[in-house]
């Protein structure tokens, strides 16, 4: 099911990672798009790309946990790092929009962009700039699938 640009998106029963997740390489664009779609007013500048070498850099890509708030400040907005325990996840998701949420995994970091959430679903900004609603259960499963293993 393809998300649409409507104000009343269809609820997606499954979490479509290729469509919904933003790769770290597009994180600057993602932060700016999330700010704009959330009604914030980011500076009208091109955000840096994560991993792009800046003058004076000697090492590798750098730390994404410091890059995100730095890029947010560059855009004139604020970003705070937040974490929670598994039982608190639903409550955090309910009050988290707008937010950038890192998905688990060992490959290139990937993120979902939450515009707002209700008691049943969250409205996400997909990597093609469309919006769609995904159930909180599906988002919770995507965030915790590596931690939760079925008992056999």
Number of C-alpha atoms within 10 A of each C-alpha: 10 10 20 16 11 10 9 11 16 16 16 17 15 14 19 15 15 11 16 23 23 25 18 18 16 17 24 19 18 25 22 24 17 23 22 13 14 16 10 14 13 20 15 9 10 11 19 18 16 20 16 12 14 9 6 6 10 9 7 9 13 14 10 14 10 10 18 20 16 15 21 20 14 16 21 16 17 14 14 10 11 9 9 10 7 12 8 10 16 17 11 15 21 17 13 17 19 21 23 23 19 16 17 15 10 7 7 9 16 22 22 22 26 25 22 19 21 14 12 13 21 26 24 27 28 23 21 12 17 16 25 27 25 24 21 22 16 17 21 15 15 16 18 15 12 10 9 10 8 5 4 3
